[in-house]
Each structure stands twice: as structure tokens, then as C-alpha cells.
């Protein structure tokens, strides 16, 4: 019997309501079916992210360690197996996809060293450089047909921006969010065609295992892929391990390593602040302080 972490049950309910609770209830049975179908045995305690259960496993046939990932299939996650295959074929440093069940969305993945995320590197600037190099390898790959589009997301962002700004209680933050929308409007007509990860932060890069020939490699995982401009990728590296004094240094390093036009990258990064602003509901209805500070610094207001 698989124990589903309480945090995952709560996250699924918060994210998807009744459907999320139903998925959480079904996880033990789904895990059991996948273990049997793929000839796997558990090899450690379950792990979880915001919406996924990850089980360390071993393949009975060859003794290879692997990871069984179970998550709801939605607009953000449906493209993950396709993206992993495309990146893998292009030689990008992403977790290997060993098997996939389209009916349930279950994925059997290469096992990485979960004890060594990039977040564990004490030197924050060194970690940013690793993340920038990882992004550069990912965004050089064109998006395959059928991937969700940043162009469609930009249309939604611009349509919902006035309402999102009106919900904020702070006048300065309302203006800030509308300025983010104005920046997106300038670039929305050219949304790009690269295969984007969307959520590459320091805990979504793990060390590879020497047993798999990946000693010394930093490997990306857990994409929420879409087709678009690489400038839309920079925000997580600015926000995670947040340091206001480092925002512009990180932004310049990332845009330089990826070879981006700085103004376009700035506009799409402000688009991420806008996107996050659309999700704010209830409470004091304020922008997160770090998001607002990133926007202000990119807009030259600090």
C-alpha cells in the first residue's frame, strides 16, 4: 500500500478542488497498477511536489533504479512526456523518459540524486550560472507541433490584466501590474517557437547518478512545457533564492548566456509577474513582495 503524503493531498485539493481530491484518493490503486504493469518494486519512501507523486523504484527485469511519476493530466502537464523525448533526442540535459502510459499520464523516469538539488549549492551565483547553461541547452530546441503556445497565454494575460489589477488593494501595485501588461503588449505579436520548460528553478535541477553515466552532470526535470520566447523562462531564477540586490545581475547573466535581446527578455519576464498576478485571490490581494521588487527593478524604479 502506497502512502500519499498529506502535503500532496492538500495541494491537489487546493489546485483542483473535488477533482484533485478524487485523484489523490485514486493514487494508491494507480501506483499499484503501474508497479505491476512495468515490473517495478518500491525502493524508498514516496516523494511529492505540488501535484505529483514520485515513487523511487527498481525495475525487476534489470535492477535499474528509476522513478515512477504520477500526476493529473492537464494543460500544463500533458506535454511533459513529449518534451522529454524531444529534448532527449536533441541531447539536452533532461531526465530520461523510460516509459509512459498515455491513458493515465504515468511516467517512468530515470532516477536522479534527489539528495543533491542545485539549490544545495551554497554559492548562489554559481547556481545561477548552472541554471543559465541548462536553460540554454533546452531553449535551443524548437517546440514540436501541438505544444501549448505562449502566444495564446499572452492573449489571455492581456485580456485579464485590467481585472487582476483592479483586485489589488495597493494603488502602486495596480500601476505596476498594468505596466507589466504594457510591456507584454509590445512583444505579444512575436511569441516565439522554442521549447520552454516554464518552471526551471534550483530544485528542478538535480545531480545525475554515476551509475547512469551522468556523474558531474546537472539534469533538469519536471517541465510544464510550452512553445514560446526564451525570455519567458528567466523569472524562476530571479525569484527563487530571492535577493533584491542580485536581480539585475542574474537577469543580465541569464539573458547573456541564452543570447537574448535584453528588452524582449525584460518584457517577457514582466509577463511572468503579470501571470502570477492573475492567480491572486482573496486575502489582502497584494502582489508577493519579491515579485513586485523584480518588476520594479526591471522597470528601473529602484
Backbone torsions as a table, in degrees:
resi	resn	phi	psi	omega
1	UNK	NA	129.7	-178.5
2	UNK	-90.6	128.5	175.0
3	UNK	-87.0	123.1	178.4
4	UNK	-89.4	122.3	-178.7
5	UNK	-56.6	139.9	-178.7
6	UNK	-59.6	-37.9	-179.8
7	UNK	-61.0	-38.0	179.3
8	UNK	-67.5	-42.3	178.3
9	UNK	-58.5	-44.0	-179.9
10	UNK	-65.2	-44.2	-179.1
11	UNK	-63.2	-42.3	179.4
12	UNK	-63.0	-40.8	179.0
13	UNK	-66.2	-41.0	179.4
14	UNK	-67.0	-38.1	-175.0
15	UNK	-79.2	-38.3	-170.6
16	UNK	-129.0	7.3	175.8
17	UNK	61.8	-135.3	-176.2
18	UNK	-61.3	-37.3	178.7
19	UNK	-64.0	-37.3	178.0
20	UNK	-66.7	-42.0	178.1
21	UNK	-64.0	-38.9	178.3
22	UNK	-64.1	-41.6	178.7
23	UNK	-63.9	-43.1	179.2
24	UNK	-60.5	-41.9	179.5
25	UNK	-63.0	-32.4	-176.3
26	UNK	-85.7	-8.8	-174.0
27	UNK	-59.7	-45.3	-179.7
28	UNK	-57.6	-42.9	179.8
29	UNK	-67.3	-41.0	178.7
30	UNK	-63.2	-43.6	178.4
31	UNK	-60.4	-42.6	179.3
32	UNK	-60.8	-41.8	179.5
33	UNK	-64.6	-41.1	-178.8
34	UNK	-68.1	-41.0	178.3
35	UNK	-58.9	-43.3	-179.2
36	UNK	-70.6	-46.0	-175.2
37	UNK	-64.3	-37.2	-176.6
38	UNK	-99.3	4.5	177.7
39	UNK	63.7	54.9	-175.6
40	UNK	-118.4	153.6	169.4
41	UNK	-128.0	142.2	179.5
42	UNK	-59.7	148.6	-175.6
43	UNK	-140.8	39.3	179.7
44	UNK	147.2	171.4	-177.9
45	UNK	-69.9	150.5	177.6
46	UNK	-61.8	149.2	174.1
47	UNK	-122.6	162.3	-179.8
48	UNK	-152.0	155.4	170.9
49	UNK	-112.1	-146.6	-180.0
50	UNK	-66.6	-41.8	-174.2
51	UNK	-136.6	7.8	-174.8
52	UNK	-123.1	142.5	170.0
53	UNK	-99.3	130.2	179.9
54	UNK	-122.8	122.4	-179.6
55	UNK	-110.4	120.4	170.1
56	UNK	-66.5	130.8	-176.4
57	UNK	-139.0	169.0	172.4
58	UNK	-128.7	135.6	176.2
59	UNK	-76.3	125.0	-178.9
60	UNK	-63.3	-33.9	-173.8
61	UNK	-65.3	-39.8	-175.2
62	UNK	-131.0	1.9	178.3
63	UNK	73.7	13.0	-177.8
64	UNK	-77.9	129.2	172.7
65	UNK	-66.4	144.8	179.6
66	UNK	-152.4	-177.5	178.5
67	UNK	-136.4	127.7	177.6
68	UNK	-95.9	119.7	-178.2
69	UNK	-111.2	125.9	-179.5
70	UNK	-124.1	126.7	-178.6
71	UNK	-155.0	156.4	174.9
72	UNK	-62.3	145.6	175.9
73	UNK	-93.6	116.5	179.1
74	UNK	-142.2	-169.2	-176.4
75	UNK	-60.4	-32.0	-179.0
76	UNK	-80.2	-34.9	-171.5
77	UNK	-98.6	-17.2	-172.9
78	UNK	-59.8	-32.3	-176.9
79	UNK	-86.1	-0.8	-174.1
80	UNK	-60.0	-50.9	-178.9
81	UNK	-62.9	-35.8	177.6
82	UNK	-63.7	-46.3	-179.4
83	UNK	-62.9	-42.0	-179.7
84	UNK	-62.4	-39.5	178.2
85	UNK	-65.5	-45.3	-178.0
86	UNK	-63.6	-46.7	178.2
87	UNK	-63.2	-41.3	179.7
88	UNK	-61.5	-42.3	178.7
89	UNK	-66.4	-27.1	-179.8
90	UNK	-87.4	-2.2	178.6
91	UNK	82.8	13.9	177.5
92	UNK	-72.9	155.1	-177.3
93	UNK	-86.1	79.6	177.1
94	UNK	-125.2	159.6	178.6
95	UNK	-60.4	139.1	-178.2
96	UNK	-76.7	137.1	175.6
97	UNK	-93.8	113.4	-177.4
98	UNK	-90.1	-32.7	179.2
99	UNK	-163.0	161.1	-177.0
100	UNK	-154.0	135.1	175.7
101	UNK	-108.4	102.9	-177.6
102	UNK	-59.9	-28.2	-176.1
103	UNK	-66.9	-35.7	-177.0
104	UNK	-113.3	-13.6	-174.6
105	UNK	82.5	-0.3	-179.2
106	UNK	-62.6	139.8	179.0
107	UNK	-128.4	138.4	170.7
108	UNK	-103.7	118.9	-171.4
109	UNK	-117.2	157.0	169.2
110	UNK	-55.1	141.2	175.5
111	UNK	-84.0	128.3	173.5
112	UNK	-107.5	179.1	-178.4
113	UNK	-93.1	93.5	-176.2
114	UNK	-66.5	-12.2	177.4
115	UNK	-79.9	-9.6	-175.2
116	UNK	-129.1	69.7	172.0
117	UNK	-74.8	159.3	176.0
118	UNK	-60.0	-27.0	178.0
119	UNK	-60.7	-20.0	-179.1
120	UNK	-80.4	-9.0	176.9
121	UNK	-73.3	119.1	-172.7
122	UNK	-66.7	-34.8	-178.6
123	UNK	-78.7	103.2	-175.2
124	UNK	-61.3	-38.0	180.0
125	UNK	-67.0	-36.8	175.8
126	UNK	-64.5	-39.4	179.0
127	UNK	-64.7	-39.9	178.0
128	UNK	-61.5	-41.2	-180.0
129	UNK	-63.4	-41.6	177.2
130	UNK	-62.0	-45.3	-179.8
131	UNK	-62.1	-40.7	179.4
132	UNK	-61.8	-42.9	178.9
133	UNK	-65.6	-37.6	176.8
134	UNK	-62.9	-45.6	178.3
135	UNK	-60.7	-42.0	-178.7
136	UNK	-58.8	-38.5	178.7
137	UNK	-69.5	-31.7	-179.6
138	UNK	-75.9	-47.1	-170.7
139	UNK	-78.4	-6.8	174.7
140	UNK	-74.7	-9.7	-176.6
141	UNK	-93.0	127.6	176.5
142	UNK	-66.3	146.4	177.2
143	UNK	-70.9	139.2	176.5
144	UNK	-73.9	161.9	177.4
145	UNK	-59.6	146.3	175.5
146	UNK	90.3	-5.7	179.3
147	UNK	-73.1	144.2	177.0
148	UNK	-58.3	152.5	-166.0
149	UNK	-114.8	136.9	172.5
150	UNK	-63.9	-30.7	176.9
151	UNK	-59.2	-44.0	177.7
152	UNK	-65.1	-39.8	179.7
153	UNK	-65.3	-38.8	179.5
154	UNK	-63.1	-40.3	177.0
155	UNK	-58.9	-44.3	179.5
156	UNK	-65.0	-44.1	-179.1
157	UNK	-57.8	-45.9	-177.0
158	UNK	-69.2	-34.4	179.0
159	UNK	-68.8	-35.0	-174.5
160	UNK	-94.5	-9.3	-174.9
161	UNK	-58.0	-46.8	-178.6
162	UNK	-59.1	-42.0	179.3
163	UNK	-66.3	-40.1	179.4
164	UNK	-64.5	-41.9	179.0
165	UNK	-63.5	-40.0	-178.4
166	UNK	-64.5	-26.0	-179.9
167	UNK	-76.1	-18.3	-179.3
168	UNK	-74.3	140.8	-176.1
169	UNK	-87.7	-16.5	-178.1
170	UNK	-98.5	124.6	-176.5
171	UNK	-61.4	-41.6	179.5
172	UNK	-61.8	-37.8	178.6
173	UNK	-71.8	-32.6	175.2
174	UNK	-61.5	-45.7	178.7
175	UNK	-63.8	-39.3	-179.0
176	UNK	-62.0	-44.0	-179.4
177	UNK	-66.4	-38.7	178.0
178	UNK	-68.2	-32.2	174.6
179	UNK	-68.3	-34.5	173.5
180	UNK	-61.9	-42.7	178.2
181	UNK	-62.4	-40.1	179.1
182	UNK	-62.5	-38.3	178.0
183	UNK	-65.4	-42.1	178.4
184	UNK	-63.7	-38.1	-178.7
185	UNK	-59.1	-32.1	-179.0
186	UNK	-68.4	-26.9	-174.6
187	UNK	-115.7	-3.7	-172.4
188	UNK	-61.2	-26.0	-179.7
189	UNK	-72.4	-12.9	177.9
190	UNK	-129.3	77.0	-172.5
191	UNK	-77.5	-10.3	177.0
192	UNK	89.3	170.2	-174.5
193	UNK	-139.5	18.2	179.7
194	UNK	-83.2	157.0	176.5
195	UNK	-84.2	112.1	-174.9
196	UNK	-102.0	149.2	177.8
197	UNK	-83.8	-43.0	177.5
198	UNK	82.9	-27.5	-173.3
199	UNK	-135.8	43.0	-176.3
200	UNK	-87.6	93.2	174.9
201	UNK	-114.3	-175.8	-168.1
202	UNK	-73.6	-15.8	174.2
203	UNK	-94.1	-4.5	175.7
204	UNK	-101.9	19.8	170.5
205	UNK	-130.6	119.6	-178.9
206	UNK	-118.8	158.9	175.2
207	UNK	-71.7	141.5	174.2
208	UNK	-76.2	164.2	-179.3
209	UNK	-97.7	135.9	178.7
210	UNK	-59.2	-33.3	-178.7
211	UNK	-61.7	-24.5	179.9
212	UNK	-101.3	12.6	179.3
213	UNK	75.2	23.1	-176.9
214	UNK	-121.3	29.1	177.1
215	UNK	-60.4	133.3	178.7
216	UNK	83.2	-3.7	-179.8
217	UNK	-93.1	144.6	168.4
218	UNK	-102.7	127.0	-168.7
219	UNK	-121.7	129.0	-179.9
220	UNK	-82.1	149.2	176.9
221	UNK	-148.6	174.7	173.3
222	UNK	57.5	52.1	176.6
223	UNK	-76.0	155.3	167.3
224	UNK	-119.8	74.1	-160.2
225	UNK	-71.1	151.7	172.3
226	UNK	-155.9	167.0	178.3
227	UNK	-96.8	127.9	-179.5
228	UNK	176.2	-164.2	-177.5
229	UNK	-83.0	133.0	-179.0
230	UNK	-59.8	-20.1	176.7
231	UNK	-60.5	-21.7	180.0
232	UNK	-74.8	-6.2	-175.8
233	UNK	-92.0	-11.3	-165.1
234	UNK	-81.6	-26.1	-170.4
235	UNK	-56.2	-46.9	-177.7
236	UNK	-56.9	-34.6	-179.9
237	UNK	-70.9	-23.0	176.7
238	UNK	-84.1	-35.1	-172.4
239	UNK	-87.0	-41.6	178.6
240	UNK	-72.1	144.3	-171.8
241	UNK	52.1	47.4	-170.5
242	UNK	-60.7	135.1	174.1
243	UNK	-146.8	109.9	-174.8
244	UNK	-55.7	-38.2	-177.3
245	UNK	-70.2	-14.2	-177.8
246	UNK	-101.1	-5.0	-172.9
247	UNK	-56.0	-53.5	-176.5
248	UNK	-69.9	-35.3	176.7
249	UNK	-62.2	-47.0	179.6
250	UNK	-62.9	-44.8	-178.8
251	UNK	-59.5	-44.0	-179.8
252	UNK	-66.2	-40.5	178.2
253	UNK	-63.3	-49.0	-177.8
254	UNK	-61.2	-49.3	-178.3
255	UNK	-65.5	-32.9	178.0
256	UNK	-69.8	-47.1	-179.7
257	UNK	-63.2	-37.1	179.8
258	UNK	-82.3	-7.4	179.3
259	UNK	68.4	39.8	-174.8
260	UNK	-96.2	151.3	167.5
261	UNK	-67.8	124.2	-171.2
262	UNK	-62.5	-39.3	-177.3
263	UNK	-70.2	-39.5	176.7
264	UNK	-66.1	-41.7	179.2
265	UNK	-63.6	-38.1	177.2
266	UNK	-61.6	-45.4	-178.8
267	UNK	-62.1	-44.2	-178.4
268	UNK	-71.8	-30.3	175.0
269	UNK	-67.2	-40.5	173.5
270	UNK	-62.4	-29.3	174.9
271	UNK	-62.5	-32.5	176.9
272	UNK	-70.1	-36.9	174.6
273	UNK	-61.5	-43.4	177.8
274	UNK	-62.2	-46.3	179.8
275	UNK	-57.0	-46.0	178.9
276	UNK	-65.5	-33.8	178.5
277	UNK	-64.6	-28.4	178.7
278	UNK	-69.0	-21.4	-176.1
279	UNK	-86.2	-6.3	-175.5
280	UNK	-73.1	125.5	177.9
281	UNK	-137.9	143.0	172.5
282	UNK	65.4	-167.9	177.8
283	UNK	58.5	-148.6	-179.9
284	UNK	-78.1	-10.1	178.3
285	UNK	51.2	60.1	174.2
286	UNK	-118.1	150.6	169.8
287	UNK	-65.6	142.9	171.3
288	UNK	-54.3	139.2	-173.4
289	UNK	-58.7	-38.5	-179.3
290	UNK	-69.6	-36.7	178.0
291	UNK	-63.9	-45.4	179.6
292	UNK	-62.5	-39.1	-179.2
293	UNK	-67.9	-39.2	176.2
294	UNK	-60.0	-46.3	179.8
295	UNK	-61.6	-45.6	-179.3
296	UNK	-61.1	-42.2	-178.3
297	UNK	-69.0	-38.9	177.3
298	UNK	-68.0	-28.1	178.2
299	UNK	-88.2	1.3	176.6
300	UNK	74.8	31.8	-176.4
301	UNK	-104.5	7.4	176.2
302	UNK	-130.3	NA	NA
